[in-house]
């Protein structure tokens, strides 16, 4: 009967009824328990809790005031840079999922990402022509740089000005167009993708666009768009990597000489590393701590992190040396400056923006984290999924295509579902940014998940490809991608930092519906406001706890979110887990308080939980946006995510720092929360077969890859081989059936000649087999070299 009493309270909370009705209901249940209907102990406790919560005096005395005083005397330790990071940008669906209140109907109405006619023409002409002249083996093995003709082509066609408005000579492309361009290039050459992506990401162009004054825009943007100025952005220092806010590079406000005249300026000293394009940069976007010991600006002595534009031809600046990140030769290197003087107006936005650098960086990070890096990972994932799938169909062992072997299918299943997940979350994040959002938390989630999943998938693909993937050379379509994968994990905030500290640590403050208001109320010493917010907070938490408890018996909600039965089922599932996430979040916040930062493993698991909710939501949106053609893989991808969520819930509960709370939750929750199972082997095999039968030819998943058949494009070469395989199979099977033998699938040119002479096939079919044999050999062969060429 106690379950029924909880059900009545849940219904009252859900309907947002008055406290008088709650009190009346609790009295009725208490009276019923006196007469033997229900547990008198449990109903008495419930009655007592409701009475405490319902009356202001008791609630303030026993709940609000103790919590208020604890926060007042032990406030959360939030530094200025942390506060700026929390305040930067916007929150979006990640916040709704955090709260357990995603508006699905509004979510489904989000506009689909689309290219303009101008963007389509650029992608079909200028971008395709660029792809045709790129030779990644030449770039990575012979020149260790892009060849001069590629650099010239990039400048001439304004690849460095994709985000710059037309009035300044740029292309003024949407974030979706940027994403498609980076995606296509990353599958072809990581070096080229990074070279194009960085100037259109966090750097001088974007910073000038958003914060620069008119003079700076007029001076620099046209030159950046045309490639006459090559930008780089210098943030990371030897002593401050992921902890970028602790940079010790500094500038001192002083008077100095500029073009022979005395002016107010800054004397800069810096030592930076890992700076992309630094070796050839002509304009340096520099992050440093500004100091004004003589208060010449009329501000504090320590003004804070500031961003400035520094021409690299000034005396005291060193550039030109290079790092070699995992043998991927994009231009990356150190830069340093000693007593470099610049006028005060070189601060981005002018002297009024002194000390605003960290806020500017945090607001702009959504581009690097949300567009460039995820799009790079997306292109890589699409490439390895396509090429590995095609190779497994072409390669035969034991007279069988290896794609029919279960060990291969098991690995390829992971690659295929990972590819769908990455594509979905990348497209969703681009959608948000394209529609004016600056989702800092979502961008961090997307960057972390896409780069991590890509690296794992590359290991699966390498195992499938075997020796083909190991031997470097022009025929190898995966090794350089494998080599470069860890690079993306370390930039724009290392993945460990993003997972352990940022996603849930900052997300809890940014996405929580009440936390910031409660902290602000304490800071302003407003007890009345604090009590009011806390009351709403506890009521909301109670409704989520009861909701999670109630729906756990059914495993889902029964709400109508969408007319598609499958979509509606998964919407309810995600809403259910979203409620659980909010409950666990509040549990962490209430019990750990300021210790939450130190519990990085717990924060990491909560980050994974939220990430998987976002990815699952993105999977559904991508499925709906693409004419419902990818239902099977959507189901597998979402199911895999939900299975991982349930594993994470168990890990959170088992490892919760407060062992008493952990034991209580174990008694109440895991027995009915953990219900999902991994995909059955037969189900995995069915999906892989579906990939070859339908998905590979009809899907929109691979539409942004460059697939032209060219000796410079091993991805296009292997895809062409696969498309020819379908026609060849029919001829090969006919020969085998005629001779009543199962021939090995090689030396097809010799088999074709023999079959032609026996009048089994005609001349055209012989030619088809011979042509395919050349393609097949190219696909399975590896490169070898004279010793002097290595």
C-alpha positions in Angstrom: 0.0 0.0 0.0 2.9 2.3 0.6 3.6 2.2 -3.2 0.1 3.5 -3.8 0.6 6.3 -1.3 3.8 7.3 -3.1 1.8 7.2 -6.4 -0.8 9.6 -5.1 2.0 12.1 -4.0 3.7 11.7 -7.3 0.4 12.5 -9.1 -0.1 15.6 -6.9 3.5 16.8 -7.5 3.1 16.1 -11.3 -0.1 18.2 -11.3 1.6 20.9 -9.1 -1.2 20.9 -6.5 -1.3 23.0 -3.4 0.3 22.1 -0.1 -3.1 21.9 1.6 -4.0 19.0 -0.7 -0.7 17.3 0.2 -1.4 17.7 3.9 -5.0 16.4 3.5 -3.7 13.4 1.5 -1.0 12.6 4.0 -3.6 12.7 6.9 -5.9 10.4 5.0 -3.1 7.8 4.4 -2.1 8.1 8.1 -5.6 7.4 9.2 -5.9 4.5 6.8 -2.7 3.0 8.2 -4.0 3.2 11.8 -6.8 0.9 10.6 -4.3 -1.5 9.1 -4.3 -0.2 5.5 -0.6 0.4 4.8 2.5 0.8 7.0 1.9 3.2 9.8 5.7 3.8 10.2 6.2 4.8 6.6 3.1 6.9 6.4 4.0 8.6 9.7 7.4 9.5 8.3 5.8 10.8 5.1 3.3 12.9 7.1 6.1 14.4 9.2 8.2 15.3 6.1 5.2 16.9 4.4 4.4 18.9 7.5 8.0 20.1 7.7 8.1 21.2 4.1 4.6 22.7 4.1 5.1 25.3 6.9 7.5 28.1 6.4 8.6 28.3 10.0 9.6 24.6 10.3 11.0 24.5 6.8 13.2 27.5 7.4 14.4 26.4 10.8 15.1 22.8 10.0 16.1 22.9 6.3 16.6 26.3 4.7 18.6 28.1 7.4 21.1 25.3 8.0 21.8 25.0 4.3 21.9 28.8 3.9 24.5 29.1 6.7 26.6 26.3 5.4 26.8 28.0 1.9 27.4 31.4 3.5 30.3 30.3 5.7 31.7 27.7 3.1 30.8 29.2 -0.3 31.8 27.4 -3.4 35.3 28.3 -4.5 34.9 29.8 -7.9 37.8 31.7 -9.4 37.3 34.7 -11.7 38.3 32.7 -14.7 36.0 29.8 -13.7 33.1 32.3 -13.3 33.8 33.7 -16.8 33.8 30.2 -18.2 30.5 29.4 -16.5 28.9 32.7 -17.7 30.2 32.4 -21.3 28.0 31.3 -24.2 24.6 29.7 -23.8 23.0 26.4 -22.7 20.8 24.4 -25.0 19.5 20.8 -25.1 22.2 19.6 -22.7 20.6 21.9 -20.1 17.2 20.4 -20.7 18.5 16.9 -20.5 20.3 17.8 -17.3 17.1 19.1 -15.8 15.0 16.1 -17.0 12.7 18.4 -19.0 13.5 18.2 -22.7 10.7 19.6 -24.8 10.6 17.0 -27.5 8.0 18.6 -29.7 10.0 21.8 -29.8 13.2 19.8 -30.4 11.7 18.0 -33.4 10.9 21.4 -35.0 14.6 22.4 -35.2 15.5 23.3 -38.7 17.4 20.7 -40.7 21.0 21.7 -41.6 21.1 22.9 -45.3 23.6 24.4 -47.6 22.9 27.5 -49.7 23.3 27.4 -53.5 26.5 29.3 -53.2 27.9 26.9 -50.6 26.9 23.9 -52.7 28.7 25.4 -55.7 31.8 26.0 -53.7 31.8 22.5 -52.4 31.1 21.0 -55.8 33.7 23.1 -57.7 36.4 24.7 -55.6 36.5 22.1 -52.9 36.4 19.2 -55.3 39.2 20.7 -57.4 41.3 21.1 -54.2 40.7 17.4 -53.4 41.9 16.5 -56.9 45.3 18.1 -56.4 46.1 16.8 -52.9 48.5 14.0 -52.5 48.6 13.1 -48.8 51.6 10.7 -49.2 53.6 13.5 -50.8 52.5 15.8 -47.9 53.3 13.5 -45.1 56.3 11.6 -46.4 58.2 13.7 -48.9 57.5 17.4 -48.3 56.4 17.5 -44.6 54.2 20.4 -45.7 51.5 21.3 -48.2 53.1 21.9 -51.6 53.2 25.5 -52.8 50.4 25.0 -55.4 48.0 23.9 -52.6 48.9 26.9 -50.5 48.3 29.1 -53.5 45.0 27.5 -54.3 43.8 27.9 -50.7 44.6 31.6 -50.7 43.2 32.2 -54.1 39.9 30.5 -53.4 39.6 32.1 -49.9 39.6 28.9 -47.9 41.0 30.9 -45.0 38.1 33.3 -45.1 35.1 30.9 -44.8 33.7 32.7 -41.7 34.6 36.2 -42.8 31.7 38.4 -44.2 31.6 39.1 -47.9 32.0 42.9 -47.3 35.5 42.1 -46.0 36.3 39.8 -48.9 35.4 36.5 -47.2 32.9 33.7 -48.0 30.4 34.3 -45.1 29.6 30.6 -45.0 27.4 29.0 -42.4 28.8 26.7 -39.7 27.2 23.8 -41.5 29.1 24.6 -44.7 32.3 24.9 -42.7 31.6 21.5 -41.2 31.0 19.8 -44.6 34.3 21.3 -45.9 36.4 20.2 -43.0 34.7 16.8 -43.0 35.6 16.2 -46.7 39.1 17.4 -46.2 39.8 15.4 -43.0 39.1 12.1 -44.8 41.6 13.0 -47.5 44.4 14.7 -45.5 44.6 15.5 -41.8 47.2 18.1 -42.6 45.0 19.9 -45.1 41.9 19.7 -42.8 43.8 21.3 -39.9 45.4 24.0 -42.1 42.0 25.1 -43.3 40.1 24.5 -40.1 42.3 26.5 -37.7 42.1 29.9 -39.4 38.3 29.5 -39.4 38.2 28.5 -35.8 39.3 30.1 -32.6 41.8 32.7 -33.8 42.3 36.3 -34.9 39.5 36.2 -37.6 36.8 35.1 -35.2 38.0 37.3 -32.4 38.2 40.4 -34.5 34.7 39.6 -36.0 33.1 39.4 -32.5 35.2 41.8 -30.5 37.3 43.9 -32.8 36.7 47.6 -33.4 35.9 48.9 -36.9 39.5 49.9 -37.5 40.8 46.4 -36.8 38.1 44.8 -38.9 38.9 47.0 -41.9 42.6 46.5 -41.5 42.9 42.8 -40.9 39.8 40.9 -42.2 40.3 41.5 -45.9 43.9 40.3 -45.7 43.0 37.3 -43.6 40.3 36.3 -46.1 42.7 36.5 -49.0 45.5 34.7 -47.2 47.8 37.8 -47.4 47.9 37.6 -43.6 48.4 34.1 -42.1 47.1 34.0 -38.5 47.8 31.9 -35.5 46.5 32.0 -32.0 49.0 31.6 -29.1 47.5 30.5 -25.8 49.3 27.4 -24.5 52.6 27.8 -22.6 55.1 25.2 -21.3 53.8 25.6 -17.7 50.1 26.0 -18.5 48.6 23.4 -20.8 45.1 22.4 -19.9 45.2 24.9 -17.1 45.4 27.7 -19.7 44.1 30.4 -17.3 47.4 30.1 -15.4 49.6 31.4 -18.2 52.6 33.3 -17.1 53.1 35.2 -20.3 52.7 38.8 -19.5 52.5 42.4 -20.8 53.2 45.6 -18.9 51.5 48.8 -19.7 54.0 51.5 -20.4 55.1 54.2 -22.8 57.3 53.3 -25.8 58.2 54.2 -29.4 56.0 53.1 -32.3 57.0 54.3 -35.8 59.2 56.9 -34.2 56.5 58.4 -32.0 55.9 58.0 -28.3 52.7 56.2 -27.4 51.0 54.3 -24.7 51.4 50.6 -25.2 52.4 47.2 -23.8 55.8 45.5 -23.4 55.2 41.8 -24.0 57.1 38.7 -22.9 55.9 35.3 -23.9 56.9 31.7 -24.5 54.3 29.6 -26.2 54.2 26.1 -27.8 51.8 23.8 -29.8 50.7 26.8 -31.9 49.3 25.8 -35.2 50.5 27.9 -38.2 53.0 29.7 -35.9 56.0 28.8 -38.1 54.6 30.9 -41.0 52.2 33.3 -39.2 52.3 37.0 -40.1 49.8 38.0 -37.4 49.8 36.5 -33.9 46.7 36.5 -31.7 48.3 36.5 -28.3 46.9 35.7 -24.9 48.7 37.1 -21.9 48.2 38.6 -18.5 48.2 42.3 -18.5 49.8 44.3 -15.7 49.6 48.0 -15.1 51.8 48.8 -12.1 51.6 52.6 -12.7 47.8 52.4 -13.4 48.2 54.2 -16.7 44.9 52.7 -17.8 43.2 53.8 -14.6 42.3 50.2 -13.7 43.8 47.6 -11.3 47.5 46.7 -11.3 46.6 43.2 -12.3 44.1 43.6 -15.1 43.9 40.0 -16.2 44.0 37.9 -19.3 44.0 40.1 -22.4 44.1 39.3 -26.2 46.1 41.3 -28.7 47.1 41.3 -32.3 50.9 41.2 -32.8 52.6 41.4 -36.2 55.3 38.7 -36.2 57.9 40.9 -37.9 58.5 43.0 -34.8 61.9 42.9 -33.1 62.1 40.4 -30.3 59.7 37.8 -31.8 60.8 34.3 -32.6 58.8 32.1 -35.0 59.8 29.5 -37.6 60.7 26.4 -35.6 58.3 23.4 -35.8 56.9 20.6 -33.7 56.2 17.3 -35.5 52.9 16.0 -33.9 52.9 12.2 -34.5 54.3 12.6 -38.0 51.3 14.6 -39.2 53.1 17.6 -40.7 50.6 20.4 -40.3 52.5 23.6 -39.4 52.7 23.7 -35.6 55.4 25.1 -33.5 56.6 27.4 -30.7 56.8 31.1 -30.6 58.4 33.5 -28.1 58.8 37.2 -27.6 61.1 39.2 -25.5 60.4 42.9 -24.7 58.1 43.3 -27.7 56.4 46.7 -27.7 52.9 47.2 -29.2 50.5 50.2 -29.0 47.6 49.8 -26.6 45.2 49.8 -29.6 46.5 46.4 -30.7 44.4 44.9 -27.9 41.5 43.2 -29.7 38.6 45.6 -29.4 40.9 48.3 -28.1 41.9 49.2 -24.6 38.3 48.9 -23.4 38.7 45.1 -23.8 41.7 44.9 -21.5 41.3 42.0 -19.1 38.3 40.5 -21.0 40.4 37.9 -22.8 39.3 34.8 -20.9 35.6 35.6 -21.4 36.3 36.2 -25.1 38.0 32.8 -25.4 35.3 30.9 -23.6 32.6 32.4 -25.8 34.5 31.6 -28.9 35.6 28.0 -28.0 32.3 26.7 -29.3 33.7 26.9 -32.8 36.8 24.8 -32.2 35.1 22.4 -29.9 31.8 22.3 -31.7 32.7 22.6 -35.4 36.3 22.0 -36.4 37.3 19.1 -34.2 34.0 17.2 -34.3 33.8 17.7 -38.1 37.3 16.4 -38.4 36.4 13.3 -36.4 33.2 12.9 -38.4 35.1 12.9 -41.7 37.6 10.4 -40.3 34.9 8.1 -39.0 33.0 8.1 -42.2 36.2 7.3 -44.1 37.2 4.4 -42.0 33.7 3.0 -41.9 33.4 3.1 -45.7 36.9 1.9 -46.5 37.0 -0.8 -43.8 33.5 -2.1 -44.9 34.5 -2.1 -48.5 37.8 -3.8 -47.9 36.2 -6.5 -45.8 33.9 -7.3 -48.7 36.7 -7.3 -51.3 39.3 -9.3 -49.2 38.8 -13.1 -49.2 40.4 -15.6 -46.9 39.6 -19.3 -46.7 37.5 -18.8 -49.9 35.2 -16.5 -48.0 34.9 -12.7 -47.9 36.1 -11.7 -44.5 33.0 -9.5 -44.0 31.1 -12.8 -43.5 33.3 -13.9 -40.6 31.8 -13.2 -37.2 35.0 -11.9 -35.7 35.2 -9.2 -38.3 31.4 -8.5 -38.0 31.8 -8.0 -34.3 34.4 -5.3 -34.7 32.7 -3.7 -37.7 29.4 -3.5 -35.8 31.2 -1.2 -33.3 32.7 1.0 -36.0 29.3 1.3 -37.8 27.3 2.3 -34.7 30.1 4.6 -33.6 30.0 6.3 -37.0 26.3 6.9 -36.7 26.6 8.3 -33.1 29.4 10.7 -34.1 27.6 11.9 -37.2 24.4 12.5 -35.3 25.9 14.5 -32.4 28.1 16.6 -34.8 25.1 17.5 -36.9 23.1 18.4 -33.8 25.8 20.6 -32.4 26.3 22.3 -35.8 22.5 22.8 -35.9 22.6 24.7 -32.6 25.5 26.9 -33.5 24.0 27.6 -36.9 20.8 28.8 -35.2 22.6 31.3 -33.0 23.4 29.2 -29.9 26.9 29.2 -28.3 26.6 26.0 -26.4 29.8 25.8 -24.4 28.9 22.6 -22.4 27.5 20.9 -25.5 30.5 21.8 -27.6 32.8 20.3 -24.9 30.7 17.1 -24.9 30.8 16.9 -28.6 34.5 17.5 -28.9 35.3 14.9 -26.2 33.0 12.2 -27.4 33.8 12.5 -31.1 37.5 12.4 -30.7 37.4 9.6 -28.1 35.1 7.4 -30.1 37.0 8.0 -33.3 40.2 6.8 -31.7 38.6 3.6 -30.3 37.0 3.0 -33.7 40.4 3.3 -35.5 41.7 0.5 -33.3 38.8 -1.7 -34.4 39.4 -0.8 -38.1 43.1 -1.5 -37.8 42.3 -5.0 -36.4 40.0 -5.7 -39.4 42.5 -4.5 -42.0 45.5 -6.2 -40.5 48.8 -5.8 -42.5 47.1 -3.6 -45.0 46.8 -0.9 -42.3 50.3 -1.3 -41.1 52.4 -0.6 -44.1 52.7 3.1 -44.9 52.5 4.3 -48.5 50.2 5.8 -51.1 47.8 2.8 -51.0 47.3 3.0 -47.2 44.0 4.8 -46.5 44.0 4.6 -42.7 47.5 4.7 -41.1 47.9 8.5 -41.1 44.4 8.8 -39.6 45.4 6.4 -36.9 48.6 8.2 -36.2 46.9 11.6 -35.9 43.9 10.5 -33.8 45.4 11.4 -30.4 46.2 14.9 -31.5 42.5 15.9 -31.5 42.1 14.5 -28.0 44.7 16.9 -26.6 43.7 20.2 -28.2 41.0 22.8 -27.2 41.1 21.3 -23.7 42.5 17.8 -23.1 39.8 15.1 -23.1 40.6 14.1 -19.5 40.1 17.7 -18.4 36.8 18.0 -20.3 35.4 14.8 -18.9 36.7 15.0 -15.3 36.3 18.7 -14.6 34.4 20.7 -17.2 31.3 18.7 -18.5 29.7 18.0 -15.1 31.8 20.3 -12.9 30.9 23.5 -14.8 27.7 21.9 -16.3 26.3 21.5 -12.8 26.4 25.2 -12.2 25.5 26.2 -15.7 22.7 23.7 -16.5 21.1 23.2 -13.0 17.7 24.9 -12.8 18.2 26.4 -9.3 21.8 26.2 -8.1 23.1 29.6 -9.4 20.0 31.4 -8.1 20.5 29.8 -4.7 24.2 30.8 -4.6 23.3 34.4 -5.7 20.7 34.6 -3.0 23.2 33.7 -0.4 25.8 36.1 -1.8 23.2 38.9 -1.5 22.2 37.8 2.0 18.6 37.3 1.0 17.2 34.5 3.2 13.6 34.9 2.0 14.6 34.5 -1.7 16.9 31.6 -0.8 14.1 29.8 1.1 11.6 30.4 -1.8 14.1 28.9 -4.4 15.1 26.0 -2.2 11.5 25.1 -1.6 10.8 25.0 -5.3 14.1 23.1 -5.8 13.2 20.4 -3.2 9.7 20.1 -4.6 11.1 19.6 -8.1 13.7 17.1 -6.8 11.0 15.1 -5.0 8.9 15.0 -8.1 11.9 13.6 -10.1 12.7 11.0 -7.4 9.1 9.8 -7.3 8.9 9.9 -11.1 12.1 7.8 -11.4 10.8 5.4 -8.8 7.4 5.0 -10.3 8.4 4.7 -13.9 11.1 2.2 -13.0 8.4 -0.4 -12.5 7.4 0.0 -16.1 10.9 0.8 -17.5 9.7 3.9 -19.3 7.2 6.8 -19.5 4.0 6.5 -21.4 3.9 10.0 -22.9 3.1 10.7 -26.5 6.0 12.6 -28.0 5.9 11.5 -31.6 3.6 9.6 -34.0 6.4 7.2 -34.9 6.2 4.4 -32.4 9.9 3.6 -32.4 10.8 7.3 -31.9 8.2 7.7 -29.2 9.6 4.7 -27.4 13.1 6.0 -27.3 12.0 9.5 -26.4 10.3 8.1 -23.3 13.4 6.0 -22.5 15.7 9.1 -22.7 13.2 11.2 -20.6 13.3 8.4 -18.0 17.1 8.3 -17.8 17.2 12.1 -17.9 15.1 12.1 -14.7 17.5 9.7 -13.0 20.4 11.9 -14.1 18.9 14.9 -12.4 18.3 13.0 -9.2 21.9 11.7 -9.1 23.2 15.2 -9.9 21.4 16.7 -6.9 22.6 13.8 -4.8 26.2 14.7 -5.7 25.7 18.4 -5.2 23.9 18.1 -1.8 26.2 15.4 -0.3 29.6 16.4 -1.7 29.2 20.2 -2.1 32.7 21.8 -2.6 34.3 18.3 -2.6 32.6 17.5 -5.9 35.6 19.0 -7.8 38.0 16.6 -6.2 35.9 13.5 -7.0 37.0 13.6 -10.7 36.1 9.9 -11.4 32.5 10.5 -10.2 32.3 13.7 -12.2 33.7 11.8 -15.2 31.0 9.2 -15.0 28.3 11.9 -14.7 29.8 13.5 -17.7 29.6 10.2 -19.6 26.0 9.9 -18.5 25.0 13.3 -19.8 27.0 12.8 -23.0 25.2 9.6 -23.8 21.8 11.2 -23.2 22.8 14.0 -25.7 24.1 11.4 -28.3 21.0 9.3 -28.1 18.8 12.4 -28.5 21.0 13.4 -31.5 20.5 9.9 -33.0 16.8 10.3 -33.0 17.0 13.8 -34.6 19.3 12.6 -37.3 17.1 9.7 -38.1 14.0 11.9 -38.5 15.9 14.5 -40.5 17.0 12.0 -43.1 13.6 10.7 -44.2 13.5 7.8 -41.8 15.9 5.7 -44.0 18.2 4.6 -41.2 15.9 3.1 -38.6 17.9 -0.1 -38.1 21.2 1.5 -37.3 19.5 4.2 -35.2 17.9 1.6 -33.0 21.2 -0.2 -32.5 23.1 3.0 -31.8 20.6 4.3 -29.2 20.3 0.8 -27.6 24.1 0.7 -27.2 24.1 4.1 -25.6 21.3 3.2 -23.1 23.1 0.0 -22.2 26.2 2.1 -21.4 24.0 4.5 -19.3 22.8 1.7 -17.1 26.4 0.5 -16.6 27.4 4.0 -15.6 24.5 4.2 -13.1 25.8 1.1 -11.4 29.3 2.5 -11.3 28.1 5.8 -9.9 26.2 4.0 -7.1 29.0 1.5 -6.3 31.6 4.2 -6.1 29.7 7.0 -4.4 32.0 8.6 -1.9 29.4 8.4 0.9 29.1 4.6 1.6 25.9 5.0 3.6 24.1 6.8 0.9 25.5 4.3 -1.6 24.0 1.4 0.4 20.6 3.1 0.6 20.5 3.7 -3.1 21.5 0.1 -3.8 18.5 -1.0 -1.8 16.1 1.1 -3.7 17.4 1.4 -7.3 19.6 -1.0 -9.1 17.2 -3.9 -8.9 14.8 -2.2 -11.2 17.0 0.4 -13.0 19.3 -2.1 -14.7 17.3 -4.0 -17.3 18.9 -3.5 -20.6 21.1 -6.1 -22.4 23.8 -5.8 -25.0 22.8 -6.4 -28.6 22.6 -10.2 -29.4 25.3 -11.6 -31.7 22.6 -12.5 -34.2 21.4 -8.9 -34.1 24.9 -7.5 -34.7 25.3 -9.9 -37.7 22.0 -8.8 -39.1 22.9 -5.1 -38.9 26.3 -5.7 -40.7 24.5 -7.7 -43.5 22.0 -4.8 -43.8 25.0 -2.5 -44.2 26.1 -4.4 -47.3 22.7 -5.1 -48.7 21.1 -1.7 -48.4 22.9 0.8 -46.2 26.2 1.2 -48.1 24.4 2.2 -51.3 21.4 4.2 -50.0 22.6 6.0 -46.9 23.2 9.7 -46.5 26.0 8.9 -44.1 28.8 9.0 -46.6 27.5 11.8 -48.8 30.2 14.3 -47.8 33.2 12.1 -48.6 35.4 12.7 -51.7 35.0 9.4 -53.6 36.4 10.1 -57.0 38.4 7.3 -58.5 42.0 8.5 -58.5 45.5 7.3 -57.7 45.8 10.2 -55.3 42.6 9.1 -53.5 42.8 5.6 -52.0 39.3 6.1 -50.4 37.7 6.7 -53.8 39.8 3.9 -55.3 38.5 1.3 -52.8 34.9 2.5 -53.0 35.1 2.1 -56.8 36.5 -1.4 -56.3 33.5 -2.2 -54.1 31.0 -0.9 -56.6 32.6 -3.0 -59.4 32.5 -6.1 -57.0 28.7 -6.3 -57.2 28.8 -6.8 -61.0 31.8 -9.2 -60.9 30.2 -11.4 -58.2 27.5 -12.5 -60.6 30.0 -13.4 -63.3 32.3 -15.2 -60.8 29.4 -17.2 -59.4 28.2 -18.3 -62.9 31.7 -19.6 -63.7 31.9 -21.5 -60.4 28.5 -23.0 -60.9 29.3 -24.0 -64.5 32.5 -25.8 -63.4 31.0 -27.1 -60.2 33.9 -25.7 -58.3 34.4 -23.0 -55.7 37.4 -21.1 -57.0 39.4 -18.8 -54.8 38.6 -15.2 -55.4 41.9 -14.1 -56.8 43.8 -14.3 -60.2 40.5 -13.4 -61.8 42.2 -12.3 -65.0 43.4 -15.9 -65.6 40.1 -17.3 -64.6 38.3 -14.9 -67.0 40.5 -16.0 -69.9 39.9 -19.6 -69.2 36.1 -19.0 -68.9 36.1 -17.0 -72.2 37.9 -19.8 -74.0 35.3 -22.2 -72.7 32.5 -20.0 -73.9 31.2 -19.5 -70.3 31.4 -15.7 -70.5 31.6 -13.2 -73.4 34.4 -10.8 -74.2 32.8 -7.9 -72.3 32.5 -10.0 -69.2 36.1 -11.1 -69.5 37.1 -7.5 -69.8 35.1 -6.7 -66.7 36.8 -9.4 -64.7 40.2 -8.4 -65.8 39.6 -4.7 -65.0 38.3 -5.7 -61.6 41.3 -7.8 -60.9 43.5 -4.8 -61.3 41.4 -2.8 -58.8 41.3 -5.8 -56.4 45.1 -6.1 -56.4 45.4 -2.4 -55.8 43.1 -2.7 -52.8 44.7 -5.6 -51.1 48.4 -4.9 -52.0 50.7 -2.8 -49.8 53.5 -0.4 -50.8 57.2 -1.3 -50.9 60.1 1.0 -51.5 63.8 1.0 -52.5 65.8 1.5 -49.3 67.2 4.8 -50.5 63.7 6.2 -50.8 62.8 5.6 -47.1 
